[in-house]
Amino acid sequence: MASVIPPSPVVVSADLADAALGCTALVRARKLAEWVGPGRELTSTGVLRPAVAAEACQVLGISLPGARLRSALDVDELMRDWTVAVDAGFLAADGRHAWAAPDLAEAPDPELVLNVWVRVAARSLGVPGGPCAGCLTVLHELAADDAPVGMKELAVAVTAADPAPGGEPCPDCGAVHDPAALLGIGDLVGGGDPGGPGSREHAEDAVAGLVAFGAAVFEDGVVRLTPLGSMLAAAVLEGCAPPPDADAETLVSVISEVPPPVAMTMAGPWLDARPVDAAVRELLTFAESASGERRIAALALGRELGPDAAEAWREWAKRPGFGAYARQWLADQGEPSAQDPADEAWLTVDALSIMLDALPDMVPPFLLAAPLRQETGGDVAEALSLLRGSGHPAAAGVVARLTGQPQLVPSVPDGIAGETARAKSGRLAFASAPSDGVYQLKISLCGVSKPPVWRRVVVPADITLEDLHTVILGAMGWHGGHLHVFSTGWEEYGSPDPELGHTDETAVRLRQLLPEPGGKLRYTYDFGDDWEHDILLEKVLLQTPTSTYPSCLAGKGACPPEDCGGVWGYADLKEILADPGHDQHQEMLDWLCLDSGEAFDPSAFSVDAVNTRLSYLLPGMSCGKAGTTQ
């Protein structure tokens, strides 16, 4: 998404600049910077040390979450003030030290003040990096309505824009819904409540943020924008809009990240720059090659452009496959067109492929197939046959998900021919080791020494990366409360979250990535502390039905405490605990719930304890005993 635009010279004034400097958010940030003064020491994670952070909280009137503060990161209000101070340029930092800007006491230029204010206020909405759908919706609703808006109306708008996690655009209307609700299983998987407590809380938080920046006023149950708020809305909604000469891909990449009403506003300049039928042609051309959210966003925008674009839809209605969308649009307009008998099945597969990708893999096939059974009067076999024969490239995968049967993927050769085949199929193919083998792996924690930390484990060669992640947690001793990713150097695998962009780890097996001994894989746990692990395939062994995998054979070193600041933070922690005279010694003992430094043993390791954890985490994954090397 593009960056915000600076305030128009027409609105720049000393009064507006004074209002910006006087808003609660900047006043608190400035107060924090003045307290920091010429310098304060930071931890390895770039935040104030706990004792110093507690002092900062006292200065700012922030209540501590407990008797002792474990980390500044545990105080959201302090971190919010710190972020605003840094973004506004009141504070500077070089990694281990922070200091106030030298010109903090000088009278700033009004234009500079407003530029800074707009940039910082926009960042509180996630713009330009990761826009918050709910917060943008609140700003858009307030900017679009001259009259004050009630909190209930804002909550309903937020629900439509920011539904339950994993929401997907509807192939019929383009709005974003909970995929479970679209499939008719919302009551079983969980569904949203329009305007419910979660939406109201989000709307209230968004309003509170705008009020803190002086962008809105909340009185008598209604909200209205201030002149600062109107300036912010223009800077965000106009500044993030794609340029009029952008291609359709650029346009859709922006509008697919924001709620439909905001998307229409941002698309305005692009649409005004071309005839409506030309706009639809560009959108359909892009949509045919796109997938998921971007395809639906392009289609939804095209549908909004009305009957003046009918000629473009007629042209696309002559095409097979994707042309089903054009034939559907013409039918909705009451215009007859030659229907393809496979259209209904093609559109159904397209919708299901998007919705199923957004649902948890743990949802059982019988539950997924329930709506299909209801629609067909119980004749699921015939319906599945129609889906298979739809000609849609995702048909086999959709049927496999609905039935719980594996999708058969043809093998792809290596070399140039293989790369060509992979490019054509859009799937990643692998040269795999035998599925009935056992892998002996050495998992080493990178950057940690004195002592090093590693584990030697045996797992089924056919283990999924999702299950391997669980094995690593149990073998190393991590608690599992953070994100993770596997990397081969050319591809990343993790949770199938579109914001992360990782390939779905549930669909990939270890033998596909490490087909022979000597192969390596990188695993990163906790994107904050950034714990990197090297996974080396040492041996491929035969299975015999006398043991249960996974299991740990050997290892060394204790797992570092979670949230201790990564490799450097752990090194500091070991040094502090070994020195009773250190000013943070008692603080770290309290954090770790230890009576003395001697109670912390970085070399502690028990293979029995590891295997006990593994037996609880993944009981009876596979039978076999390590035997002859293949």
N, C-alpha and C positions, 0 to 999 in steps of 0.2 A: 504494500500500500504506500502511496506517495506521502510525502511529508505535509504538514500543515503549512498554510500560507501565512505570511506576516500580516498584522493588522493593516487595514487600508489607511493611508495617510489622512483620509477624511475624518476617521474616528479618533486619531491620536490627539490626546489633549493632556494637559497637566492634571486635570481633575480625574480623568480616567486612570492615569498612571498612579495617582495618589490612592485611588480605590484599590488598585491591584496590589500596591505595596502594603495597604492596610488590611488585606484579607487575612483571615485566620491562618490559612496554610502558610503564607509567606512570613507572617509575623512570627509564628512558631519556628519556622526554619531559620529565620534570621537570628532569633534568640538562641537557638542551638549553636549556630555558627559563632556567635559572640562568646558563648561559653567555651567552645573549643579553643578559641583564641589562637595563639601562635603555634600550638601543636598538641596533639594527643596521640598516644600509642594505640595501634590497632592489633587485633589478633591476626593469625594467618589467614582467616577467612575474610579479612577486610572490614571488621566491625569493632566497635569499642569493647575493651576487655570488660568482663562482668562487673567488677567493682566500680569501674569508671562509668559504665552504662547505668548503673544504679544511681550514681550521682547525677547524671544527665536527666534521668527520669524525675528526680527530685526537683531539679531546676525547672523542668517543663510541667510539673504537676501531674505526672503519670504514675498510677498505682502499679506496683510490682506484682507479678503473678504469684509470688510465693515469698517465703521468708528469705531465701537466698536465690539470687539470679544466676542461672546456669549459663545463659548466653544472651547477648543483646538481641539475637534473632528471635528470642521467645517473646519479645515485647513489640507487638505489631505497631502500636502507636508511635513508639520511638523510631522504628525502622521507617515508618511512613514520613515522619518529620526529617529523618536523615536523608531519605531519597529525594525529597523536595529540595532540601538545602544543597545537595550535590547537583541536582538537575538545574537549579536556579543559579549555580555558580557562586553560592555563598560559601561553600566548602570545597576544598581540593584535597586529594589523597594520592599517595604514591605506593600503596600496597600495605605498608606497616605503620604509616603515620598520616594524620589528617590535620589540616590547619584552615583557619578562616581566610577568606579572600582579603588581600591587603587593602582593597578599595571599598570595603564593606561600609565604612562610615561616610563615604563621599555621597553627595547628592547625585543620583543617577539621571541620565537623560530619559525623558518620558517615552520616547520611541523604543529605546533599549529596554526599559522596564516592561512595556507591553509585549514586546517580542519575547522576552523571557517568560512572562506570565503565560502567554498563549502556549508556548512550547511545553511548559511544566504542567499546565492544566490539561493539555491534550494527552500528555503521557499518563495522567491519572485515569484516562479513559482507555488506555492501551494503544493509543495512536502515536506513531504510525506502525509500531511493530506487531502487536497482537490485539486488535480492537475488541473490546468487550461488547457483545451484542446487546446486552441489557442496558448498559450505561449509554451507548450510542443511541439506543431507542428512546431513552428518557430525554436526552438532549434534543433529538430530532422532534419528538412530540411537543416539547416545550417551544421549540423554534417555529414549528408549523402552526401553532395556535396562538392567536393574539391574546386570547383570554387566559387567565390562570387555569391550570389543570389539576384535578383532584388526584390524590395518591392512588385511589382505587383504579382510576382510568390508566394511570401509569403502570400499575401492577399488571393489568390485563394486557397492555401493550408489551410489557417485558415477557410475559408468558408466551405470547405469540412469537417473539423474537428469540427467546433464549429458553427453549424447553429442556426436558431432561437430557443429561449427557448422552451423546450418541444420536441426537436427533438428526433427521435427514430431510431434505426437501422432498415434497410430495410430487410425484410425476404428474398428477392431475392438476394441482393448483399452484405448485411452486412454493407454497408456504412450508415452513419447517415443522415437522411433527415428530413425536416419539415413534420410532419404528415399530415398537411393540404394539402401540395402539393401531397403527396402520395395518398390521397383520392380524388384528383382532385378539391379541393375547396380552393386552395392556394390564388387565386385572391380575394376571399371573406373574408377569415380569416386572410390573411396576409402571405407573403412569403419572403424568403431571396433573395438576389441579389449576385450571386457568384462573389467574388472579389469586391463587392460594397463598399460604404463608411464605413459601420460598420466594415467589415472585414479588410479593409485597416487600419482603426483607431486601431483595435485590434493588427494587425501586427506591426504597428508603435509603439504602447505602449510596446509591447513585446521586440522589438528591442531597444527602449529607455532604458528599464530596463536592458537588457544585456549590453548595452553600459555603463550605470551607474556603473555596477559592473566590468567593464573592460573585459567583456567576449566577446564583439563583437566590430567591427569597422564599421561605416557607412560612406562611401565615394562615391561620384559620383553616387548616386542612388542605390548602391549595398551594400550588407552586407556580412561580413565574420567573422568567429570566430577567436579569439585570442588564444594563448596557454592556457590561463585561461578558455576560453570558451570550448575548446576541453576537458579540465579536468572536467569541469562542466557536459558536455554531457555524458562523461563516467561514472561519479559518479551517475548521475540521471538515465540514461537509463539502465546501468548495475546493479546499486544498487537497483533499484525498481523492477527488474525482479524477478519473482518467482523462488525459487530454483529448480534445475532439478528434485528432488524427490518429489515435491509438487503434491497434487492430482489435478484433473481437476477443482474442485470447487475453490481452492485457485488460480489457474492460471486465471480462468475466472473472479474472483472477482477483479483481478488487471487489466486485459486487457479490461474489460468492462468499466473501468473508463477513458480510454485514447483513442485517435483517432486510427483508424485502422492501419495506417502506423507505429505509435509508438507501438501499440499492437504487431504487427508482430516482431518488433525488440526485445521487451521485452520477447516475447514467445520463442525466439531463443534457449536459454539454455535448456528449458523444452523440446522442440521438438527434439533437438539434442540427448537427453538422452534416446530416445525410438524409435522403428521402426515406420514408418509413419502410418501403419494400426493400430498398438496398440494405437497411439495417437488419431486417429479418434474414435476408440471404446470408449476410456475414455471420449472424448468430447461428443459423442452422448449419452452415458449413463447419463452424467450430464445434458445435454440439455433437455432430456426427462422429468426430474423432476424439471427443472428450469422454469422460466417465464420471460417475458419482455426482458429487455436489456441483461440479462445474457444468456438466451436461444439463442438469435440471435447472441451474441458474440461467443458463443461456436460453433454454426453452421457455422458462417462466417469463423472462423479459420479452421474448418474441411474442408470446401470447398477449402480453399487456398492450401491444402496439395497435391492436384493433383491426377492423376490416380493411383499412387502407393498404394493408400489406398482403391482401388476399392473393395477388398474382405470384408473389414469392412462395407462398404456401402451395399454390397449384403446381408450380414447377417441381417442388420437392415431393409432392404427392405421387408423381410418376415413378419414383424410385422404390426399389424393394427394401425390405428391412427397416432402416431408420425412417423411411418415408411414411411409416405407419403413424408417426406423430403428426405429419402434415395432413394425412387423410382423416385423422381424428379431429384435428382443428377444423377442417372444412365441414365435417359432419356436425360439429358443435355450432357452426354458423348457419346450418340448414342448407348447405350447398352440396348437391350430390357429387360423388366422386367414385371412381372404380375401386372397390374394396378388395383387399387381398385377404383370402380366407385365414392366413396365418397371422394377420395383424394383432388380433386379440391376444394370442399366445405370445407373440413377440413383445408386445408392450408389457404383458404380465411378467415375462422373464426379466425384462429391463428393470421394472420396478422392484421385483423381488431381489435381484442381484444387488441393488443399492441398499435396500432395507436389511437384507440378511447380513451384509457386511458390517452393519452398525449394531447388530445384536450380539450378546455374549455367546461364545462358542458352547457354553455349558447348557444352553437351552436345548432340550431334547428334540429329536426329529418329529416325534409324534405330536408335540406341541406346536411346532412350526407348521406341520401339515394340517392342523385342525381347521384353520380358516378355509383351506382348499377343499377339505372334506365337506365343510358346510356349504360352500358355494356350489359344489358339484353333486350334492345330494348323496355323498358317500362314494361316488365312482372316482376315487382318487387315481386309480390305474390309468383310466382313459385321459384324465387331466394331465398326468405326468407324461403320457405319450404325446399329447399335443404340445407340451412344453419342450420335449426333446426334439420334436419336429418343427419347431418354430423358426429354425435357421439362425437364432441368436447365438453369438459366440460364447455367451456365458451360460447357455442352457444346461450343459452337462454338469457344471458346478452347482447350479441352483438345484437341479434334481438330486444330486448327491447330498446336498445339505438337507433337503426335505425328507429324504429317505434314510439318511444315515449310512448310505453305502459309499465306499471310497470312489473317487473319480479316477478313472484310468487315464494316465498321462503317457503318451508315447515317448519312448526314449529318443534323445536327441544326440547326434554325434558330436564329437569334440571338434576343435579347430574352427576354421572359417565357416564350414558348412553348418556346424552347430550354432555359431553366433547368428548366422542368417536365419536358421530355423527358430531360434529363440526370439529374435526380433520380430519375426512374422507372427509367432504365437502369442507374444506378449507375456509369456511365462518364463520363469527361470528354471532351467533344466540342469540336472546334475549327473556327474559320473559317481555312482554310489558304491559303497562297500556292501557286502552281504548283510541282509537285515537280521540274520540270526546270530551275529557275532557279538562279542563283548569287547568294549573299549577300555583300555587302561589309560587313564588321563592323569597328568600332573597339572594341578591348578596352582599357580604362583601369584601372590599378591605383589604387584610391581612397586618398587621404590621403598619398600620396608626392609630394614636390616637390623641386625643386632637384637634379636635374632630375625632371620627371614621367616616368612609365613607362607607355607605351601601345604597342599594335600594331594595324596595319591588315591584316586578312586577308580572303581570299575563300574561301568554303566552299560546298559544295552546299546548296541550300535544304532538301533532304531529309535532311540529316545528323541522326543521332540525338544526343541530349544526351550519351550516353555517349561517342560519338566526338568531339563538340565539347569535352568535358572533356580528351580527349587532345590536341586541337589547341591548347587554351589552355596546357596544360603545355608543349608544344613551342614555341609562339610566345613565351610569357613567359620560359621557362627554368626552370620548377619541375621538381623531380625526381620528384614524384608519390608520395611516401611517406606522404601524409596524406589524411584524409577531405575531402570536398567536397560542395557542394550548390548547385543552381540555384534561384533564387527569382523569381517573378513579382510578389510582393507579396500574392498570395492562395493560392498553391500552391508547394510545395517539391518538387524533383525530385533524386534521387540514387540511391545504391546501394539495392536493394530489401531493406533490413534492417528487420525489424519493430520493433527497438528504436529506430531513428532515426525511423521514421514517414514517410519520404519516398516520394513516388510514384516508381515504377520509371523511371529515366531511359532505360533501353534501349527502352522502348515509346513514347517521345515524340520527335517530330522538331522541329527548330528552326522550320520553316515554320508549325507548328501554334501556336507561342507568339508568333512575330513575323511576322504575315502581311503587313506593309507597312512601308516606310521610316519611321524615327522611333521605332519600337518599341524598348523597352529590357528588359534582363534582368540580374539580379544573380547573380554567381557568387562563392562564398566557398570559399577553399582553406585548409586547415589550421585546424581549429576551436580550436587553441591560440593560434597567432599571429593568426588571423582576418584573412587577406588577402582583402579584398573587391575585386571587379572589376565595373565597369559595362560591359555589352555593348550597344552601339548598332548597330542596323541602319541603315547609311547609304544603301545602294542595293540594288536588285534588278536583276541583270544577266542577260543571255541566255547560254546555253552554246553553244559551238561545239567540235567534237571535235578540238581542237589543243593542249589543255593539260591538266595534271593538277592536281586540287585535293586537299587544301587548299594554299594558298600565302600567303606574307606579302608585302605590297606596300611597307610602310614601318613605321617605329616609332621609339621614342626611349627612352633610359634602360636601364640594366642591371637585370636581375632581382635583387631583394635576396637575400642568402644565406638558405637554409632555416634555420628554428629560431632566428632572431636576435631574436625577441621582438615581431614585428609592426611596425606603423607607427612606434610610439614607440621600440621597440628598434632599428629600422633607423636612425632619426634619431640615436640615441645612438651607434650603431656608426660612422656616417659622421663624427661629431664626434670620436670617440676616435681613429679612424685618421688624421684630419687633424691631430692634435695629438701629436707625438712625446713631449711631456712628460707626457702623461696616464698615470696609474698603471696603466691597463689596456691601454695601447697595445701593448706587446709580447705580452701575453696574447691580444689579438684577432688580431694578426699570426700567432701560432702557430696559433690556431684556424682561420684562413683559409688557412694554409700560404703566407703571403706573406713576402717579404723586407723590404718597406718599405711605408709608407702610400701612397706614390706608385703602387704596383703595383695599388692598388684604384681603379678608375675607375667611379663610379656612372653616368657618361654613356655607357659603352661599349654599342654596339649594332651588329649586323651582320645585314642582311637575308638575306645568303647563308647565314650560320650558322643562322639560324632555318629557312630553307627546307630546309637539309640535315637538320636534326632532324626536320622534318615529313615528309620523304621516307622517313625510317627508321620513324617512328612509325605513319604511315598511308599506305603506298605505294599509289599508283594508286587512290585512293578513288573518283574520278569524273573523267570526261573533259569538257572544255569550256573555252572561253576567255571571259573577261569581255568582253562586247560591249555591245549597246544596252540602255539602261535601259528596264525595262518600265513 
